[in-house]
Amino acid sequence: MAALAKCAALKTPKKKVATFPFQALINSFAVDLKRPVPALMNKPFLTSKTAFFSLFTLILTLAFRPSFSQDQAIDESHSEAHATEPFNASEVILHHVMDDHVWHFWDGHYGTLYLPVIVYTPARGLDVFSSHRFYDDHHQMVEYNGYKLAHNHVYDVATGKQVLDLSITKNVAMLLINAGLLMAILLAVARGYKRNAGRAPNGVQSFFEPIIIFVRDEIVKPNIGHDYEKYLPYLLTLFFFILFGNLLGLLPGAGNLTGNIAVTATLAFFTFVITNVKGNKGYWSHIFWTPGVPLPLRIVILPVELIGILTKPFSLTIRLFVAITAGHIVLLSLISLAFIFQSVTVGFVSSLIVLFINLIELLVAGIQAYVFTLFSSLYIGMAIADHDHH
């Protein structure tokens, strides 16, 4: 009977069913989950891990698939024009590295996150609304309530002037995510220190303690000296904020937080303020009246020293901004090669190169956090050091 059933099943013609892309992958994934595998039944972790990586691969495949129309209601002529439109690599790259009022993950109705717009004008006061109001059903730019969005800036239609924009943009959202993650993890580490006082660390504390000790003993303490403990909380926060921002920026669809010059300039400004507010008498005397130097040379050295006060935070700003932004541009340029040449071979080769460079970017993420913290410690240490010229 079993043999007859198998023969009948083989002779029965299979009905073709219309499927959407990647349906076969989903079906095979579902079948694998239902099929009993005795060898893996005793290893639930391995089974769950396989399922997780299968879903993760599916999500990445969907996220990086070729673009299709964002709205099925768009007419055929618009869809055909959009389909024949050549791929613009520079537009895609700039859209990623720059800030925006819309967080776009992938094409489709559910692939775009419209962020809140918060604007202020003296005539109307404070207005809060979704950035979705600036787009119609065909994703074309429109005016809303007397405001228009152009080049990522909000303008008053009546006056044509730019309004005070306090919106939660993509980079601001990334900043909040980064800060929230930073607080959650470091507060958990602090609780671990209190709970395991006098004992060996465990959990998340055991992972972060070597990094904290490294920053303290290899970066902060040698460059600042005996008063290093006063500045250690700031410098640890600076290190982990940059490190987390760099790593989060490498995730697909993430914002370019530490590649935003406004963010790097703010971090450098904090170091600039601490350095010059805490600078002692010896620090300022070296700037305005360099000891041991003839008077004519002091006139030349003074403007150089004053310029040096400003070039230090400027170098911190540009170094981090350029390093992170350049890495993102290189990665996106290589990914764009597959869409420019429309070749599977080019896509495969560029993907291998992207994987290699992405590993380098992980190293760069740590190096840039280290360098920014190192120079901040060095500048603070130079400002508070005791200068003896006897």
C-alpha positions as CSV (number, residue, x, y, z in Angstrom):
1,M,0.0,0.0,0.0
2,A,2.8,2.4,0.8
3,A,4.5,1.7,-2.5
4,L,1.2,2.4,-4.4
5,A,0.7,5.6,-2.5
6,K,4.2,6.8,-3.5
7,C,3.6,5.9,-7.2
8,A,0.3,7.8,-7.1
9,A,2.0,10.8,-5.6
10,L,4.7,10.7,-8.3
11,K,2.1,10.5,-11.1
12,T,-0.1,13.3,-9.8
13,P,0.8,16.5,-11.7
14,K,1.9,19.3,-9.5
15,K,-0.1,22.5,-9.8
16,K,1.9,25.6,-10.5
17,V,1.3,28.3,-8.0
18,A,2.4,31.9,-8.5
19,T,4.9,32.9,-5.9
20,F,6.7,36.0,-5.0
21,P,10.5,36.3,-5.0
22,F,12.3,34.2,-2.4
23,Q,9.2,32.1,-1.8
24,A,11.2,28.9,-2.5
25,L,13.7,29.9,0.2
26,I,10.9,30.5,2.7
27,N,9.2,27.2,1.8
28,S,12.4,25.2,2.2
29,F,13.1,27.0,5.5
30,A,9.6,26.0,6.8
31,V,10.0,22.4,5.6
32,D,13.4,22.2,7.4
33,L,11.7,23.4,10.6
34,K,9.0,20.7,10.4
35,R,11.2,17.8,9.3
36,P,12.3,15.7,12.4
37,V,16.1,15.4,12.5
38,P,17.0,13.0,15.3
39,A,20.7,14.1,15.2
40,L,19.8,17.7,16.0
41,M,16.9,17.1,18.4
42,N,19.4,16.7,21.3
43,K,21.0,20.1,20.3
44,P,18.3,22.7,20.5
45,F,20.9,25.5,20.5
46,L,22.3,24.4,17.2
47,T,18.8,24.2,15.7
48,S,17.8,27.6,16.9
49,K,21.1,29.0,15.7
50,T,20.5,27.5,12.2
51,A,17.0,29.0,12.2
52,F,18.3,32.4,13.3
53,F,21.0,32.6,10.6
54,S,18.6,31.4,7.9
55,L,16.2,34.2,8.8
56,F,19.1,36.7,9.0
57,T,20.2,35.7,5.5
58,L,16.7,36.1,4.2
59,I,16.4,39.6,5.7
60,L,19.7,40.7,4.2
61,T,18.7,39.3,0.8
62,L,15.4,41.2,0.9
63,A,17.1,44.4,2.1
64,F,19.6,44.4,-0.7
65,R,17.4,43.1,-3.5
66,P,17.0,45.4,-6.6
67,S,14.6,48.3,-6.2
68,F,10.9,48.0,-7.1
69,S,8.1,50.5,-7.0
70,Q,7.3,51.9,-3.6
71,D,3.6,52.1,-4.1
72,Q,1.5,49.6,-6.1
73,A,-1.0,52.4,-6.9
74,I,1.5,54.2,-9.1
75,D,0.4,54.1,-12.7
76,E,2.2,52.0,-15.3
77,S,3.9,54.8,-17.1
78,H,5.5,56.0,-13.9
79,S,6.6,52.4,-13.0
80,E,8.1,51.8,-16.4
81,A,10.0,55.1,-16.3
82,H,11.3,54.3,-12.9
83,A,12.4,50.8,-14.0
84,T,14.3,52.2,-17.0
85,E,16.0,54.9,-14.9
86,P,19.7,54.3,-14.7
87,F,21.3,53.5,-11.3
88,N,22.7,56.6,-9.7
89,A,25.5,55.5,-7.4
90,S,26.4,59.0,-6.1
91,E,22.8,59.7,-5.1
92,V,22.7,56.4,-3.1
93,I,26.0,57.1,-1.4
94,L,25.2,60.7,-0.5
95,H,21.8,59.6,0.7
96,H,23.4,57.2,3.2
97,V,26.3,59.4,4.5
98,M,24.1,62.6,4.9
99,D,21.4,63.3,7.4
100,D,17.7,63.1,6.4
101,H,14.2,63.6,7.8
102,V,13.3,60.1,6.5
103,W,15.0,56.8,7.5
104,H,14.9,54.6,4.5
105,F,15.8,50.9,4.9
106,W,14.6,49.3,1.7
107,D,12.1,50.0,-1.1
108,G,8.5,49.2,-0.2
109,H,5.6,50.4,1.8
110,Y,7.2,49.2,5.1
111,G,10.8,50.0,4.3
112,T,10.7,53.7,5.2
113,L,10.5,55.2,8.7
114,Y,9.1,58.7,8.7
115,L,10.6,60.7,11.5
116,P,8.9,63.5,13.5
117,V,9.4,67.1,12.2
118,I,9.7,69.7,14.9
119,V,10.0,73.3,13.6
120,Y,9.6,76.8,15.1
121,T,8.7,80.1,13.5
122,P,8.0,83.4,15.4
123,A,4.7,83.7,13.5
124,R,3.3,80.2,14.0
125,G,5.2,79.0,17.1
126,L,6.1,75.3,17.5
127,D,4.8,72.8,14.9
128,V,5.1,69.0,15.2
129,F,4.1,66.6,12.5
130,S,5.4,63.5,10.6
131,S,7.8,63.9,7.7
132,H,5.4,61.7,5.8
133,R,3.4,65.0,5.3
134,F,6.0,66.2,2.8
135,Y,5.4,63.3,0.4
136,D,2.3,62.3,-1.6
137,D,1.1,58.8,-2.5
138,H,3.7,58.7,-5.3
139,H,6.5,59.7,-2.9
140,Q,6.8,63.1,-4.6
141,M,7.8,66.2,-2.6
142,V,4.8,68.4,-1.6
143,E,4.3,71.4,0.7
144,Y,2.5,71.0,4.0
145,N,0.9,73.6,6.3
146,G,3.0,76.3,4.8
147,Y,6.3,74.4,5.0
148,K,8.4,72.7,2.3
149,L,11.4,70.3,2.6
150,A,14.3,71.0,0.2
151,H,17.8,69.6,0.5
152,N,17.0,68.2,4.0
153,H,16.1,71.7,5.3
154,V,12.6,72.9,6.1
155,Y,11.6,76.3,4.7
156,D,8.7,78.6,5.3
157,V,6.8,78.9,2.0
158,A,5.6,82.4,2.7
159,T,8.9,83.9,3.4
160,G,11.2,81.5,1.7
161,K,13.5,81.5,4.7
162,Q,14.8,78.4,6.6
163,V,13.0,77.8,9.9
164,L,14.4,76.7,13.2
165,D,14.5,72.9,12.8
166,L,14.5,70.8,15.9
167,S,13.5,67.6,14.2
168,I,14.4,64.0,15.1
169,T,16.4,63.3,12.0
170,K,18.1,60.0,11.1
171,N,21.3,61.0,12.8
172,V,19.5,62.3,15.9
173,A,17.6,59.0,16.1
174,M,20.9,57.1,15.8
175,L,22.3,59.4,18.5
176,L,19.4,58.5,20.9
177,I,19.9,54.8,20.1
178,N,23.6,55.0,20.7
179,A,23.2,56.9,24.0
180,G,20.4,54.5,25.1
181,L,22.6,51.4,24.3
182,L,25.6,53.0,26.0
183,M,23.7,53.8,29.2
184,A,22.0,50.3,29.3
185,I,25.3,48.4,28.9
186,L,27.5,50.6,31.1
187,L,24.9,50.8,33.9
188,A,24.8,47.0,33.8
189,V,28.6,46.9,34.1
190,A,28.4,49.3,37.1
191,R,25.9,47.0,38.8
192,G,28.2,44.1,38.1
193,Y,31.0,45.9,39.9
194,K,28.8,46.5,43.0
195,R,27.4,43.0,43.0
196,N,30.8,41.3,42.5
197,A,32.9,43.5,44.8
198,G,35.9,41.5,45.8
199,R,35.0,38.6,43.4
200,A,35.8,37.7,39.8
201,P,33.7,39.5,37.3
202,N,31.0,37.7,35.3
203,G,28.5,38.4,32.6
204,V,28.7,41.7,30.7
205,Q,31.2,43.0,33.3
206,S,33.7,40.4,32.4
207,F,33.6,41.5,28.7
208,F,33.9,45.3,29.3
209,E,36.3,45.3,32.3
210,P,39.5,44.6,30.2
211,I,38.5,47.4,27.8
212,I,37.9,49.8,30.7
213,I,41.2,48.9,32.3
214,F,43.0,49.3,29.0
215,V,41.6,52.9,28.5
216,R,42.5,53.8,32.1
217,D,46.0,52.3,32.3
218,E,47.2,52.7,28.7
219,I,45.5,55.9,27.5
220,V,44.3,58.2,30.4
221,K,46.7,57.6,33.2
222,P,50.0,57.9,31.2
223,N,48.9,61.1,29.5
224,I,47.2,63.0,32.4
225,G,49.1,61.8,35.4
226,H,48.1,61.9,39.1
227,D,44.8,63.7,38.6
228,Y,43.6,61.3,35.9
229,E,40.6,60.0,38.0
230,K,38.8,63.4,37.7
231,Y,38.7,63.1,33.9
232,L,38.4,59.3,33.6
233,P,34.5,59.3,33.5
234,Y,34.4,61.8,30.6
235,L,37.1,60.0,28.7
236,L,35.6,56.5,29.2
237,T,32.2,57.9,28.0
238,L,33.9,59.5,25.0
239,F,35.7,56.2,24.1
240,F,32.6,54.0,24.3
241,F,30.3,56.6,22.6
242,I,32.6,56.8,19.6
243,L,33.2,53.0,19.6
244,F,29.5,52.2,19.7
245,G,28.6,54.8,17.1
246,N,31.3,53.5,14.7
247,L,30.1,49.9,15.1
248,L,26.4,50.7,14.8
249,G,27.1,52.7,11.7
250,L,28.4,49.5,10.0
251,L,25.0,47.8,10.3
252,P,22.9,47.7,7.1
253,G,20.5,50.6,7.0
254,A,22.1,52.4,10.0
255,G,22.8,56.1,10.0
256,N,26.2,57.7,9.7
257,L,26.4,59.1,13.2
258,T,30.1,59.4,13.8
259,G,30.6,60.4,10.1
260,N,28.5,63.5,10.8
261,I,30.8,66.5,11.2
262,A,28.3,68.1,13.7
263,V,28.7,65.1,16.0
264,T,32.5,65.0,15.8
265,A,32.7,68.8,16.2
266,T,30.6,68.6,19.4
267,L,32.8,65.9,20.9
268,A,35.9,67.9,20.0
269,F,34.3,71.0,21.6
270,F,33.8,69.2,24.9
271,T,37.5,68.4,24.9
272,F,38.4,72.0,23.9
273,V,36.3,73.4,26.8
274,I,37.8,71.0,29.4
275,T,41.3,71.6,28.2
276,N,41.1,75.4,28.4
277,V,39.0,75.7,31.5
278,K,41.2,73.3,33.5
279,G,44.4,74.7,32.1
280,N,46.7,75.9,34.8
281,K,49.0,78.9,35.0
282,G,51.9,77.1,33.4
283,Y,49.7,76.1,30.4
284,W,48.7,79.7,29.7
285,S,52.2,81.1,30.3
286,H,53.6,78.8,27.7
287,I,51.0,80.2,25.2
288,F,51.3,83.9,26.0
289,W,54.8,84.2,27.3
290,T,56.9,81.2,26.4
291,P,59.7,80.9,28.9
292,G,63.3,80.7,27.8
293,V,62.6,82.3,24.4
294,P,64.0,85.6,23.3
295,L,61.5,88.5,23.1
296,P,61.6,88.8,19.2
297,L,60.7,85.1,18.9
298,R,57.9,85.4,21.4
299,I,56.2,87.8,19.1
300,V,56.3,85.1,16.4
301,I,55.4,82.2,18.7
302,L,52.4,83.9,20.3
303,P,50.1,83.8,17.2
304,V,51.2,80.2,16.4
305,E,50.3,79.1,20.0
306,L,46.9,80.9,19.7
307,I,46.2,79.2,16.4
308,G,47.3,75.9,18.0
309,I,44.5,76.2,20.6
310,L,42.0,76.0,17.8
311,T,43.7,73.5,15.6
312,K,43.7,70.8,18.2
313,P,39.8,70.4,18.3
314,F,39.8,71.0,14.6
315,S,42.1,68.0,14.0
316,L,39.9,65.9,16.3
317,T,36.8,66.8,14.4
318,I,38.2,66.2,10.9
319,R,40.1,63.0,11.7
320,L,37.1,61.1,13.0
321,F,34.7,62.6,10.4
322,V,36.9,61.8,7.4
323,A,37.9,58.3,8.6
324,I,34.3,57.1,9.1
325,T,32.8,58.8,6.1
326,A,35.5,57.6,3.8
327,G,35.0,54.0,5.0
328,H,31.2,54.2,4.3
329,I,31.8,55.7,0.8
330,V,34.3,53.0,-0.1
331,L,31.9,50.2,1.0
332,L,28.9,51.7,-0.8
333,S,30.9,52.3,-4.0
334,L,31.9,48.7,-4.1
335,I,28.4,47.5,-3.5
336,S,27.2,49.9,-6.3
337,L,29.4,48.2,-8.8
338,A,27.0,45.2,-9.0
339,F,24.1,47.5,-9.9
340,I,26.2,49.6,-12.3
341,F,27.5,46.7,-14.3
342,Q,24.4,44.5,-13.7
343,S,26.7,41.5,-13.5
344,V,26.5,38.5,-11.1
345,T,30.3,38.0,-11.4
346,V,31.0,41.7,-10.5
347,G,28.6,41.4,-7.6
348,F,30.2,38.3,-6.3
349,V,33.7,39.7,-6.5
350,S,32.7,43.1,-5.0
351,S,30.9,41.3,-2.2
352,L,34.1,39.5,-1.2
353,I,36.0,42.7,-1.3
354,V,33.3,44.4,0.8
355,L,33.5,41.6,3.3
356,F,37.2,42.1,3.6
357,I,37.0,45.9,3.9
358,N,34.2,45.6,6.4
359,L,36.5,43.6,8.7
360,I,39.0,46.4,8.3
361,E,36.3,48.9,9.2
362,L,35.7,47.0,12.4
363,L,39.3,47.6,13.2
364,V,39.1,51.2,12.2
365,A,36.1,51.7,14.5
366,G,38.2,50.7,17.5
367,I,41.3,52.6,16.3
368,Q,39.3,55.9,15.8
369,A,37.8,55.6,19.3
370,Y,41.3,55.0,20.7
371,V,42.9,57.9,18.8
372,F,40.2,60.4,19.7
373,T,40.4,59.4,23.4
374,L,44.3,59.4,23.3
375,F,44.6,62.9,21.9
376,S,41.9,64.2,24.2
377,S,43.8,62.8,27.2
378,L,47.1,64.2,25.8
379,Y,45.6,67.7,25.4
380,I,44.1,67.7,28.9
381,G,47.3,66.3,30.4
382,M,49.4,69.1,28.7
383,A,47.0,71.7,30.1
384,I,47.1,70.6,33.7
385,A,50.7,69.4,33.9
386,D,53.1,71.1,36.3
387,H,55.8,72.9,34.3
388,D,59.1,73.3,36.1
389,H,61.7,75.5,34.6
390,H,64.3,75.8,37.3
